[in-house]
């Protein structure tokens, strides 16, 4: 009977806490490929919270049309007015591609989504 009591108490606790549990939605967001060309006026800053902010210039067209150093753009279109030109990421994740962004001969592709708060959030690196 004691086992049943503990099980029912656990079930009640889970039922109470379930609405309070937070879900990491970064991986649930639809991400899109953003191609960047390193160098130029692109700037990389530590945000003080174990993360980085990378500011770039929006490319004038889709990635296949070419990029100047320090520009990023979508694979299928140019940036729209109001889309953020800042990539926000954790330092651990950014370590995979930050070294490429200081070289104008490198074109890393990042899967990102607009978080609605002025940042393109990275979900993964690569096409």
MMTF fields as JSON, N, C-alpha, C and O atoms, coordinates in Angstrom:
{
  "mmtfVersion": "1.0.0",
  "mmtfProducer": "UNKNOWN",
  "numBonds": 507,
  "numAtoms": 508,
  "numGroups": 127,
  "numChains": 1,
  "numModels": 1,
  "chainsPerModel": [1],
  "groupsPerChain": [127],
  "chainIdList": ["A"],
  "bondAtomList": [4, 2, 8, 6, 12, 10, 16, 14, 20, 18, 24, 22, 28, 26, 32, 30, 36, 34, 40, 38, 44, 42, 48, 46, 52, 50, 56, 54, 60, 58, 64, 62, 68, 66, 72, 70, 76, 74, 80, 78, 84, 82, 88, 86, 92, 90, 96, 94, 100, 98, 104, 102, 108, 106, 112, 110, 116, 114, 120, 118, 124, 122, 128, 126, 132, 130, 136, 134, 140, 138, 144, 142, 148, 146, 152, 150, 156, 154, 160, 158, 164, 162, 168, 166, 172, 170, 176, 174, 180, 178, 184, 182, 188, 186, 192, 190, 196, 194, 200, 198, 204, 202, 208, 206, 212, 210, 216, 214, 220, 218, 224, 222, 228, 226, 232, 230, 236, 234, 240, 238, 244, 242, 248, 246, 252, 250, 256, 254, 260, 258, 264, 262, 268, 266, 272, 270, 276, 274, 280, 278, 284, 282, 288, 286, 292, 290, 296, 294, 300, 298, 304, 302, 308, 306, 312, 310, 316, 314, 320, 318, 324, 322, 328, 326, 332, 330, 336, 334, 340, 338, 344, 342, 348, 346, 352, 350, 356, 354, 360, 358, 364, 362, 368, 366, 372, 370, 376, 374, 380, 378, 384, 382, 388, 386, 392, 390, 396, 394, 400, 398, 404, 402, 408, 406, 412, 410, 416, 414, 420, 418, 424, 422, 428, 426, 432, 430, 436, 434, 440, 438, 444, 442, 448, 446, 452, 450, 456, 454, 460, 458, 464, 462, 468, 466, 472, 470, 476, 474, 480, 478, 484, 482, 488, 486, 492, 490, 496, 494, 500, 498, 504, 502],
  "bondOrderList": [1, 1, 1, 1, 1, 1, 1, 1, 1, 1, 1, 1, 1, 1, 1, 1, 1, 1, 1, 1, 1, 1, 1, 1, 1, 1, 1, 1, 1, 1, 1, 1, 1, 1, 1, 1, 1, 1, 1, 1, 1, 1, 1, 1, 1, 1, 1, 1, 1, 1, 1, 1, 1, 1, 1, 1, 1, 1, 1, 1, 1, 1, 1, 1, 1, 1, 1, 1, 1, 1, 1, 1, 1, 1, 1, 1, 1, 1, 1, 1, 1, 1, 1, 1, 1, 1, 1, 1, 1, 1, 1, 1, 1, 1, 1, 1, 1, 1, 1, 1, 1, 1, 1, 1, 1, 1, 1, 1, 1, 1, 1, 1, 1, 1, 1, 1, 1, 1, 1, 1, 1, 1, 1, 1, 1, 1],
  "groupList": [{"groupName": "UNK", "atomNameList": ["N", "CA", "C", "O"], "elementList": ["N", "C", "C", "O"], "formalChargeList": [0, 0, 0, 0], "bondAtomList": [1, 0, 2, 1, 3, 2], "bondOrderList": [1, 1, 2], "singleLetterCode": "X", "chemCompType": "L-PEPTIDE LINKING"}],
  "groupTypeList": [0, 0, 0, 0, 0, 0, 0, 0, 0, 0, 0, 0, 0, 0, 0, 0, 0, 0, 0, 0, 0, 0, 0, 0, 0, 0, 0, 0, 0, 0, 0, 0, 0, 0, 0, 0, 0, 0, 0, 0, 0, 0, 0, 0, 0, 0, 0, 0, 0, 0, 0, 0, 0, 0, 0, 0, 0, 0, 0, 0, 0, 0, 0, 0, 0, 0, 0, 0, 0, 0, 0, 0, 0, 0, 0, 0, 0, 0, 0, 0, 0, 0, 0, 0, 0, 0, 0, 0, 0, 0, 0, 0, 0, 0, 0, 0, 0, 0, 0, 0, 0, 0, 0, 0, 0, 0, 0, 0, 0, 0, 0, 0, 0, 0, 0, 0, 0, 0, 0, 0, 0, 0, 0, 0, 0, 0, 0],
  "groupIdList": [1, 2, 3, 4, 5, 6, 7, 8, 9, 10, 11, 12, 13, 14, 15, 16, 17, 18, 19, 20, 21, 22, 23, 24, 25, 26, 27, 28, 29, 30, 31, 32, 33, 34, 35, 36, 37, 38, 39, 40, 41, 42, 43, 44, 45, 46, 47, 48, 49, 50, 51, 52, 53, 54, 55, 56, 57, 58, 59, 60, 61, 62, 63, 64, 65, 66, 67, 68, 69, 70, 71, 72, 73, 74, 75, 76, 77, 78, 79, 80, 81, 82, 83, 84, 85, 86, 87, 88, 89, 90, 91, 92, 93, 94, 95, 96, 97, 98, 99, 100, 101, 102, 103, 104, 105, 106, 107, 108, 109, 110, 111, 112, 113, 114, 115, 116, 117, 118, 119, 120, 121, 122, 123, 124, 125, 126, 127],
  "secStructList": [7, 2, 2, 2, 2, 2, 2, 2, 2, 2, 2, 2, 2, 2, 2, 2, 2, 4, 4, 4, 7, 7, 7, 7, 7, 6, 6, 6, 1, 7, 7, 3, 3, 3, 3, 3, 7, 7, 1, 6, 6, 7, 3, 3, 3, 3, 7, 1, 1, 1, 3, 3, 3, 3, 3, 7, 3, 3, 7, 1, 1, 7, 4, 4, 4, 7, 7, 7, 6, 6, 3, 3, 3, 3, 1, 1, 1, 7, 7, 7, 6, 6, 7, 7, 7, 3, 3, 3, 3, 3, 2, 2, 2, 2, 6, 6, 6, 2, 2, 2, 2, 6, 7, 6, 6, 7, 7, 7, 3, 3, 3, 3, 3, 3, 7, 1, 1, 1, 7, 3, 3, 3, 3, 3, 3, 7, 7],
  "xCoordList": [0.817, 0.0, 0.861, 0.495, 2.015, 2.903, 3.413, 3.513, 3.738, 4.218, 3.154, 3.46, 1.901, 0.809, 0.699, 0.444, 0.887, 0.803, 1.88, 1.6, 3.126, 4.218, 3.98, 4.267, 3.447, 3.167, 2.085, 2.219, 1.037, -0.035, 0.434, -0.011, 1.321, 1.877, 2.732, 2.673, 3.533, 4.359, 3.483, 3.77, 2.428, 1.517, 0.876, 0.736, 0.491, -0.111, 0.905, 0.56, 2.146, 3.193, 3.468, 3.603, 3.552, 3.774, 2.613, 2.834, 1.378, 0.208, 0.228, -0.184, 0.699, 0.755, 1.866, 1.679, 3.035, 4.191, 4.198, 4.866, 3.491, 3.534, 3.276, 4.017, 2.278, 2.069, 3.215, 3.358, 4.041, 5.139, 6.427, 7.356, 6.505, 7.722, 7.923, 6.976, 9.149, 9.436, 10.029, 10.733, 9.743, 10.236, 11.197, 10.891, 12.349, 13.323, 12.791, 12.737, 12.395, 11.792, 12.801, 12.428, 14.065, 15.066, 15.131, 15.276, 15.024, 15.115, 13.78, 13.732, 12.682, 11.368, 11.097, 10.207, 11.841, 11.656, 12.09, 13.061, 11.376, 11.789, 13.01, 12.946, 14.104, 15.332, 15.571, 15.09, 16.324, 16.611, 18.102, 18.751, 18.658, 20.102, 20.495, 19.971, 21.415, 21.967, 23.442, 24.212, 23.829, 25.219, 25.904, 25.386, 27.06, 27.827, 29.193, 29.755, 29.707, 31.097, 31.853, 31.472, 32.91, 33.693, 34.398, 34.39, 35.006, 35.785, 34.927, 33.81, 35.458, 34.733, 34.389, 35.188, 33.193, 32.762, 32.054, 31.527, 32.033, 31.403, 32.076, 33.304, 31.29, 31.879, 31.358, 30.191, 32.24, 31.925, 32.195, 33.301, 31.163, 31.291, 30.811, 29.828, 31.51, 31.061, 29.942, 30.113, 28.799, 27.69, 27.717, 26.814, 28.732, 28.852, 28.065, 28.193, 27.259, 26.458, 26.819, 25.939, 28.099, 28.59, 28.002, 27.747, 27.796, 27.282, 27.966, 28.752, 27.655, 28.217, 27.108, 26.03, 27.417, 26.563, 27.432, 28.512, 26.946, 27.686, 26.864, 25.771, 27.394, 26.693, 27.255, 28.468, 26.356, 26.737, 25.921, 24.921, 26.343, 25.588, 24.722, 25.168, 23.504, 22.635, 23.11, 23.331, 23.269, 23.653, 22.541, 21.374, 22.881, 21.899, 20.95, 19.924, 21.278, 20.432, 20.554, 21.024, 20.133, 20.273, 21.744, 22.528, 22.116, 23.515, 24.152, 25.313, 23.46, 24.112, 24.521, 25.318, 23.98, 24.34, 25.651, 26.165, 26.197, 27.488, 27.361, 26.341, 28.422, 28.487, 29.809, 30.843, 29.769, 30.989, 31.428, 30.611, 32.692, 33.135, 32.258, 31.939, 31.874, 31.061, 29.56, 28.788, 29.126, 27.699, 27.176, 27.909, 25.884, 25.164, 23.841, 23.301, 23.328, 22.029, 21.418, 22.071, 20.169, 19.432, 19.835, 20.347, 19.599, 19.957, 19.026, 19.411, 17.809, 16.826, 16.336, 15.571, 16.763, 16.278, 17.145, 17.967, 16.938, 17.611, 16.906, 15.801, 17.534, 16.917, 15.761, 15.815, 14.732, 13.597, 13.839, 14.577, 13.218, 13.303, 12.837, 11.793, 13.596, 13.224, 13.773, 13.706, 14.318, 14.915, 16.233, 17.018, 16.48, 17.692, 18.975, 19.043, 19.974, 21.299, 22.294, 23.456, 21.797, 22.606, 22.348, 21.201, 23.428, 23.344, 23.647, 24.641, 22.799, 23.022, 23.177, 22.363, 24.223, 24.496, 25.267, 25.812, 25.306, 26.129, 27.583, 27.869, 28.47, 29.89, 30.319, 31.153, 29.763, 30.143, 29.737, 30.52, 28.542, 28.077, 28.838, 29.239, 29.035, 29.71, 31.159, 31.734, 31.749, 33.147, 33.324, 34.442, 32.233, 32.296, 32.534, 33.055, 32.161, 32.232, 32.836, 33.123, 33.039, 33.554, 34.907, 35.151, 35.777, 37.098, 36.965, 37.823, 35.908, 35.694, 35.251, 35.529, 34.564, 34.009, 35.046, 34.727, 36.252, 37.291, 38.05, 38.899, 37.751, 38.451, 37.496, 36.434, 37.868, 36.988, 36.886, 36.069, 37.703, 37.61, 36.757, 36.724, 36.075, 35.238, 33.757, 33.394, 32.901, 31.461, 30.673, 30.044, 30.697, 29.938, 28.431, 27.933, 27.725, 26.267, 25.73, 26.115, 24.835, 24.239, 22.739, 22.107, 22.176, 20.72, 20.209, 20.582, 19.352, 18.903, 17.399, 16.743, 16.88, 15.509, 15.491, 16.327, 14.542, 14.355, 13.617, 12.485, 14.256, 13.628, 12.617, 12.003, 12.441, 11.476, 11.976, 11.23, 13.225, 13.814, 15.129, 16.034, 15.226, 16.399, 17.561, 18.655, 17.349, 18.446, 18.038, 16.891, 19.015, 18.924, 19.572, 20.772, 18.8, 19.309, 19.762, 19.061, 20.928, 21.509, 20.987, 21.028, 20.494, 20.074, 21.112, 21.234, 21.861, 22.962, 23.835, 23.45, 25.018, 25.966, 25.979, 26.045, 25.916, 25.967, 24.725, 23.709, 24.814, 23.674, 22.491, 21.461],
  "yCoordList": [-1.187, 0.0, 1.251, 2.254, 1.205, 2.36, 2.698, 3.878, 1.704, 1.938, 2.674, 3.625, 2.246, 2.903, 4.364, 5.239, 4.626, 5.979, 6.869, 8.006, 6.351, 7.128, 7.38, 8.46, 6.356, 6.499, 7.55, 8.394, 7.515, 8.496, 9.895, 10.879, 9.998, 11.3, 11.845, 13.034, 10.965, 11.396, 11.831, 12.838, 11.092, 11.439, 12.795, 13.61, 13.029, 14.313, 15.444, 16.524, 15.205, 16.218, 16.546, 17.715, 15.514, 15.736, 16.522, 17.427, 16.195, 16.906, 18.374, 19.238, 18.655, 20.043, 20.819, 21.977, 20.178, 20.867, 20.935, 21.805, 20.063, 20.024, 21.369, 21.728, 22.129, 23.43, 24.406, 25.366, 24.18, 25.091, 24.721, 25.528, 23.528, 23.097, 23.903, 24.145, 24.317, 25.066, 24.131, 23.179, 24.405, 23.593, 24.435, 25.58, 23.885, 24.578, 24.587, 23.543, 25.772, 25.864, 26.174, 26.241, 26.365, 26.697, 25.622, 25.926, 24.365, 23.298, 23.054, 22.423, 23.554, 23.372, 24.424, 24.237, 25.51, 26.578, 26.129, 25.386, 26.577, 26.337, 27.211, 28.429, 26.616, 27.352, 27.416, 26.573, 28.43, 28.662, 28.907, 29.452, 28.507, 28.667, 30.121, 30.768, 30.605, 31.949, 31.77, 31.195, 32.265, 32.183, 33.5, 34.575, 33.406, 34.599, 34.536, 33.461, 35.706, 35.798, 36.526, 37.622, 35.919, 36.504, 37.785, 38.18, 38.421, 39.642, 40.889, 40.933, 41.893, 43.158, 43.824, 43.829, 44.389, 45.107, 44.212, 44.704, 42.915, 41.979, 42.096, 42.105, 42.185, 42.305, 41.203, 40.817, 40.713, 39.635, 40.154, 40.599, 40.092, 40.618, 39.588, 38.887, 39.497, 38.685, 39.47, 40.654, 38.832, 39.563, 39.558, 40.107, 38.95, 38.939, 37.832, 37.644, 37.098, 36.005, 34.676, 33.863, 34.453, 33.239, 33.077, 31.961, 34.186, 34.161, 35.202, 36.014, 35.166, 36.137, 36.805, 36.248, 38.018, 38.769, 39.09, 39.668, 38.708, 38.909, 39.832, 39.476, 41.019, 41.99, 41.905, 41.836, 41.909, 41.794, 42.744, 43.299, 42.93, 43.708, 42.725, 41.622, 43.116, 42.266, 42.309, 43.385, 41.137, 41.063, 41.625, 41.6, 42.129, 42.771, 41.81, 42.236, 40.527, 39.544, 38.199, 38.108, 37.145, 35.792, 35.374, 35.937, 34.394, 33.949, 33.609, 33.962, 32.941, 32.616, 33.853, 33.74, 35.024, 36.258, 36.844, 37.801, 36.273, 36.716, 37.592, 38.242, 37.594, 38.379, 39.12, 38.607, 40.315, 41.054, 40.653, 40.149, 40.862, 40.553, 41.25, 42.432, 40.502, 41.033, 40.971, 41.483, 40.349, 40.256, 38.847, 37.863, 38.776, 37.513, 37.678, 38.78, 36.576, 36.625, 35.232, 34.236, 35.185, 33.929, 33.22, 33.84, 31.942, 31.159, 31.451, 31.257, 31.915, 32.086, 33.514, 33.765, 34.453, 35.834, 36.791, 36.38, 38.084, 39.128, 39.303, 38.797, 40.005, 40.333, 41.298, 42.158, 41.144, 42.072, 43.178, 43.0, 44.296, 45.407, 44.943, 44.302, 45.258, 44.902, 43.57, 43.281, 42.746, 41.501, 41.822, 42.635, 41.186, 41.508, 41.121, 40.094, 41.96, 41.699, 41.411, 41.817, 40.706, 40.275, 38.798, 38.356, 38.043, 36.63, 36.544, 37.102, 35.849, 35.641, 34.148, 33.347, 33.786, 32.367, 32.188, 33.145, 30.952, 30.648, 30.58, 30.262, 30.872, 30.842, 29.434, 29.283, 28.401, 27.026, 26.682, 26.079, 27.05, 26.769, 27.61, 27.111, 28.889, 29.805, 29.408, 29.759, 28.688, 28.282, 27.406, 27.256, 26.827, 25.995, 26.813, 26.286, 28.093, 28.875, 30.27, 30.895, 30.78, 32.146, 32.338, 33.391, 31.357, 31.481, 31.681, 32.315, 31.153, 31.324, 32.751, 33.256, 33.393, 34.72, 35.839, 36.956, 35.572, 36.607, 36.559, 37.413, 35.563, 35.397, 35.668, 35.051, 36.573, 36.945, 35.867, 35.987, 34.821, 33.736, 32.57, 31.509, 32.758, 31.707, 32.084, 33.253, 31.069, 31.261, 30.26, 29.355, 30.402, 29.447, 29.607, 30.707, 28.484, 28.486, 28.118, 27.103, 28.957, 28.753, 28.58, 29.309, 27.638, 27.48, 28.377, 28.204, 29.339, 30.343, 30.574, 30.191, 31.217, 31.723, 33.086, 33.372, 33.905, 35.227, 35.033, 34.549, 35.409, 35.189, 36.277, 36.218, 37.263, 38.318, 39.358, 40.265, 39.243, 40.176, 40.745, 41.057, 40.877, 41.495, 40.58, 41.052, 39.278, 38.339, 37.206, 36.759, 36.76, 35.51, 34.465, 34.534, 33.514, 32.468, 31.27, 30.823, 30.762, 29.628, 28.324, 28.136, 27.425, 26.109, 25.045, 24.039, 25.268, 24.373, 25.025, 26.01, 24.451, 24.937, 23.957, 22.745, 24.48, 23.655, 23.808, 24.341, 23.339, 23.481, 22.626, 22.638],
  "zCoordList": [0.0, 0.0, 0.0, -0.613, 0.689, 0.715, -0.672, -1.008, -1.491, -2.845, -3.63, -4.348, -3.503, -4.204, -3.771, -4.599, -2.5, -1.975, -2.593, -2.971, -2.698, -3.283, -4.77, -5.287, -5.45, -6.872, -7.091, -7.977, -6.313, -6.485, -6.1, -6.692, -5.123, -4.756, -5.889, -6.205, -6.506, -7.645, -8.809, -9.458, -9.078, -10.17, -9.907, -10.818, -8.671, -8.321, -8.475, -8.953, -8.076, -8.199, -9.662, -10.022, -10.509, -11.939, -12.532, -13.336, -12.151, -12.664, -12.259, -13.032, -11.067, -10.592, -11.282, -11.655, -11.455, -12.006, -13.525, -14.085, -14.207, -15.676, -16.335, -17.25, -15.929, -16.58, -16.359, -17.117, -15.327, -15.022, -15.745, -15.787, -16.312, -16.986, -18.253, -19.0, -18.493, -19.716, -20.746, -20.409, -21.982, -23.081, -23.893, -24.225, -24.215, -25.053, -26.479, -27.129, -26.974, -28.299, -29.39, -30.561, -29.045, -30.065, -31.14, -32.324, -30.724, -31.705, -32.391, -33.447, -31.795, -32.394, -33.471, -34.301, -33.47, -34.448, -35.841, -35.987, -36.846, -38.23, -38.509, -38.343, -38.923, -39.207, -40.699, -41.457, -41.115, -42.527, -42.707, -41.814, -43.862, -44.075, -44.345, -45.252, -43.547, -43.681, -44.047, -43.278, -45.22, -45.649, -45.321, -45.624, -44.705, -44.352, -45.021, -45.231, -45.348, -45.801, -44.711, -44.301, -44.251, -43.172, -43.579, -44.745, -42.595, -42.83, -42.922, -42.405, -43.584, -43.771, -42.46, -41.524, -42.396, -41.202, -40.194, -39.197, -40.437, -39.518, -38.151, -38.067, -37.09, -35.747, -34.839, -34.904, -34.001, -33.067, -31.664, -31.356, -30.809, -29.45, -28.447, -28.686, -27.319, -26.199, -25.523, -25.233, -25.266, -24.659, -23.135, -22.503, -22.536, -21.08, -20.401, -19.191, -21.145, -20.581, -21.233, -21.515, -21.471, -22.125, -23.524, -23.977, -24.19, -25.554, -26.409, -25.921, -27.697, -28.621, -29.427, -29.635, -29.871, -30.794, -32.0, -31.873, -33.16, -34.391, -35.273, -35.712, -35.53, -36.37, -37.787, -37.985, -38.763, -40.162, -41.011, -40.554, -42.236, -43.216, -44.005, -44.321, -44.319, -45.128, -46.57, -47.126, -47.177, -48.582, -49.469, -49.077, -50.65, -51.523, -52.229, -52.759, -52.243, -52.919, -52.248, -51.113, -52.94, -52.426, -52.468, -53.231, -51.656, -51.555, -52.898, -53.102, -53.834, -55.112, -55.931, -56.862, -55.588, -56.299, -55.797, -56.375, -54.718, -54.197, -52.97, -52.746, -52.181, -50.959, -50.895, -51.324, -50.362, -50.049, -48.643, -47.873, -48.291, -46.936, -45.892, -46.022, -44.858, -43.769, -44.01, -43.199, -45.119, -45.427, -45.184, -45.285, -44.862, -44.751, -45.49, -45.578, -46.016, -46.685, -46.74, -46.429, -47.136, -47.274, -48.568, -49.5, -48.602, -49.793, -50.966, -52.119, -50.69, -51.758, -51.976, -52.908, -51.133, -51.276, -50.472, -49.654, -50.728, -49.958, -48.607, -48.411, -47.699, -46.426, -46.652, -47.532, -45.858, -45.894, -44.875, -43.906, -45.107, -44.167, -42.791, -42.671, -41.769, -40.409, -39.925, -38.73, -40.827, -40.362, -39.65, -40.139, -38.491, -37.726, -38.457, -39.132, -38.306, -38.87, -37.737, -37.779, -36.741, -35.605, -35.365, -35.294, -35.241, -34.888, -33.4, -32.936, -32.647, -31.217, -30.983, -31.444, -30.266, -30.068, -28.769, -28.219, -28.287, -27.124, -27.579, -28.733, -26.687, -27.033, -27.442, -28.335, -26.804, -27.125, -28.553, -29.287, -28.951, -30.311, -31.328, -32.38, -31.011, -31.931, -32.171, -33.202, -31.243, -31.416, -32.662, -33.156, -33.17, -34.369, -35.634, -36.616, -35.628, -36.866, -36.728, -37.748, -35.537, -35.359, -36.038, -36.627, -35.969, -36.603, -38.108, -38.722, -38.709, -40.15, -40.482, -41.57, -39.544, -39.809, -39.83, -40.238, -39.409, -39.467, -40.785, -41.044, -41.622, -42.9, -44.066, -44.158, -44.938, -46.048, -47.131, -48.043, -47.04, -48.017, -47.508, -48.133, -46.389, -45.8, -45.878, -45.742, -46.101, -46.277, -45.423, -45.971, -44.11, -43.295, -43.509, -43.749, -43.417, -43.502, -42.125, -41.545, -41.609, -40.298, -40.458, -41.222, -39.758, -39.733, -38.606, -37.446, -38.96, -37.983, -38.077, -39.045, -37.032, -37.056, -36.366, -35.509, -36.746, -36.155, -34.835, -34.822, -33.716, -32.413, -32.046, -30.981, -32.916, -32.63, -31.644, -31.276, -31.21, -30.243, -30.77, -29.996, -32.085, -32.684, -32.981, -33.291, -32.894, -33.132, -34.056, -34.07, -34.823, -35.538, -34.636, -34.371, -34.17, -33.275, -34.096, -35.004, -33.768, -34.486, -33.875, -32.659, -34.741, -34.285, -34.632, -33.932, -35.716, -36.044, -37.109, -37.739, -37.292, -38.281, -39.443, -39.241, -40.653, -41.845, -42.702, -42.255, -43.936, -44.858, -44.453, -45.128]
}
